[in-house]
């Protein structure tokens, strides 16, 4: 078998699946360990936190509310890719240090985005997981750089990427020796304008059919509407997702970034109760915190 592509004509559309991410190469589902939290086939893991780190108080209050409600991994952006250069760009290095500090206090491992190869080494020293955002899914130099790290990688689907392109992006990371990759469906750009993106939940079973890598869903970016997040989070679990990543902010109305799609701690707590029921109904479980998780 060649080490570049494996073409299976039985796949939908004749999709060409690269060999290292291909389920035919590794039939059993992979498990990715993020600071002691295992994302994979044995349950649903919830990642939650603010879109951007704004201050210590904001991160502290939000992180502890996420932990109280059963969230297992903290998310938070320190380096923020924004469409306008005049929007809040994140706290940078200071934000990474705050994430590390709050991670230690809460016991929650954390994931944060890297946008540039020059950031990777520093962020990898502190974070438990590196995120490649939608805009950088085909930044091949950056993919290779995170592939050379030993930290798990959360790879988000490009907003205009096909499934094949998404898997090829993941292959870049695995090809450098890092097999700890989690795929994230976060919505694609279509002609629809009532939602921020079109959340492609059909991608979940398709990705799990084609690849052995874990698949999670981001209903916050996928919809752009706070009120839609709970519904699409439940639907994602029903579709077979191995986890969710959601934006939670202690005061969404005052958020410096994406407050319109962030749920508050009370909404997150209620949603976690519902997610547990949905998970059990479809034959899986919501992974619960363990004292030895980190």
N, C-alpha and C positions, 0 to 999 in steps of 0.2 A: 504494500500500500504506500502510495506517495505521501510525503509529509507536507503537502500543501492543501489539496482538496480531496474530498471523497464524494463523488457524484452518485446520488441514489435517485434513479428515475422514478421511483415509487413515491417520492416526497411531493407535497403539493407544489405545483409550479416548477418541478424539477430543481428545487432549491439546492444550491451547492453548499454543503456543510463542511467547514474545515475540520481536519482530522483530530486535533487535540480537544476540541469542544464537542466532538461528535459522540452521540450516545452509542453508535455502533462500535466506536473505539473503546468506550467505557460504559457498559450497559447499566451499571449500578449508579444511582444518583449520588452526586458528590455532596460533601458537607464542608462548610467553611467555618472555621473557628475564629471568632472576633472577641478577643480578650476573655475567652472562656465561654462565650455564648455561641452555640452551634446553630448555624443557619443551614437548613437542608430538609430532608424528607421526613423528619420525625416530629414536626409540629410547626406552628406559625410563630415567628419572632416579630415583635413590634419595635421599630426604631422611631423615635420621636424627639422633638425639640424645636427650637426656633429656626426660622429660615436663616437669620443672621445673628451672630453674637453682637449685642449692642452695649451691654454693660455687665458688670459682675452681678448686680442685683437681679437684672432681668434673667440672666442665665441660671443663677442660683435658684430662684423661685420656680422657674419653668422646669428645670432639671429634677428638682425634688418632687414636683407634682407628677412628672412623668414616671418617676420611680414608684411613688405611692400607688399609682394606678396600674402598675405592672409592666410598664415599658422596660425593655431589657438593654437597649443601646441608645445612647444620646446622639442626636444629630445637631449640628450647628455650623454655620458658614463663617469662616474668618476672612477668606478671600472670595469676594462675590463678583461673578460676571454679570454685569448689568447692561441692558440695551442702551441706556443713556449714560454718557460719561459724567453726568451731573447728579446721578443717583448715588445713594450710599453704597460704597464699595467694600464695606467690611472693615474690621479693626486690624486685619493682617496678623502680624506676629503676636501682637498683644492679645488678639482673639484666640489664637492657638494656646497661648499660655493660660488664658482663662478657662478654656475647655479642659485642659489638662488638670488644672486646679479643682474644678468642679467635678471632673471625672473621679478624682481621688476621693473627694468628699462624699460623693453619692455611691461610689462603687460601680458606676455604669461605664463600660467602655464607650468610646465615642468615635464617630465617623465625621470627616470633614473633607471639603473639596480642595483639590490641588488644580491650579490652572496653568502652571508654568513648570518646566523642568527644573528651574532654579529653586523652586519651593519644595520639591519632592523630598530631598534629604532631610531638611529641617522638620517638615510635617511628619515624616515617617518616624522620626525620633520620638515624637510625642503622641501621635494619634494611634488608635487601635485598628483603624481602617481608613484607606484613602478612597475618596470619591472622584470619579471622572464624570463631569457633568455632561449634559446633552450637547452643549456647544463644542465640547472637546472630544466627542466620541470618535472622531476620525482625525484627531491630532496624533498622528502615528509616532512622532518623536516622544510625546508625552506618554503614550501607551507603552512604548518600549521602556521608558524610564521607570514607570511604576512596576513594570514586569520584572525589573531587576531588583526590586525591593522584596523583603520577606513579609511585608504586611499585606493583609487581605485587601482586595479592591472591590469597590462598588461601582459598577459600570452602568451608567444610564444610557438608555436608547436615545440616539439623535432624533431631534424633532421631525426630521424628514427622512429617516433611515428605514430601509427595508429590514426584514428579519435577517436576511442573508448578510447585509452590511453590518448589522449589529453583531452577529456571530463572528464575522471576520475581524471586527474590532477586538472582541474578546480573545480571539486567536493570537493577536499581536502580543497580548499580555502573557498568555500561556506559553507562547513560543520563546519567551525570555526566561522561562523557568518558574514563573509564579502561577500556580494552579488554584490559588485561593481567590476565585473571582465569583461575584454574585451579580447576576443580570437584573436590571431594574427597568420595568416598563413604566414610563412616566407621561405617556400621551404623545401623539404625533400631530403635526400641523395638517389640517384639512381645510376644505372650503367653509366649514362650520365656524360661526363667529360668536355663538352664544356661550361657548365655553372657551377657556384659555387654550386647551388642546382637546383632541379627541382621544380619550383613554381607550387604548386598544386591548381590551381584556382577552380577545381571542389570541393575542400574542403569548399569553401565559401557557395554555396547553400546548400551543405550537412549539414554543421554546423548550418546554419540558419533553416534548416528543423528539425534538431534533438533538437536544443537548443534555448532558449530565449535570450542567451547572445549576445551582439554585436560582430561583426566579422570585423576585419581590415586586411589589407594585407601589407607586407613588400617586395616591388619589388627590393630593393637594395640587401639584403641578398639572396633574392630568385633567383637572376640572377648572381650577382657578376660582372656585366658589366654596366658601366655608360650609354652606348648608348642604353641599353635595358630597362632601368628604365621607361622612358616615355611611351613606348608601353605597358608594363605590368601593369603600374599604370592605364592606360585607360581601359585595359582589366579587371582589378580588379573591377572597378566601374561598368562596364557592367555586371560582374558576380554577382553583388549585394552587394559588400562590403560596410560596414558602415563608412569606413575610410581608410586612408593610413598612413604608417609611412615610411619616406624616409630620406636618408642620404644626407645632403647638406653641402658643405664645401666651404669657400670663395676662397680657392686655393687647389683643390683636388690633384694636382701634388705634393704638399708639405705636404699632410696629413700624420700624424704619424700612422694612422689606416684606412684601407679600402678606400684609396683615389680612387682606381680603380673603385669603385662602387658608388662613391659620385658624385652628379651633382653639378654644380656651381650655384650661385645665378641667373645668367641670364637664364640658362636652367630651373631652378625651376620656375621662373616668367613666362616663355613661357608655361611651362607645366600646371601651374595653370589656365591659360586662356583656354587651351584645355580641361582640366578636367571639367571646368564649362560647356562647351558645351556638353561633353559626358554625364555628370550627367543629364542635361536637356533632352538629347535625349533618355535616358532610364527611364525617369519619376521620377527622384529624383533631388536633388540640391546640389551644393557645399555650405556648411555652411560658411557664411561670418562673418568677425569680427564684434563685437558689442562693443560700448564704455563701456558698463557695464559688459563685459565678466569676469572681475576679480576685 
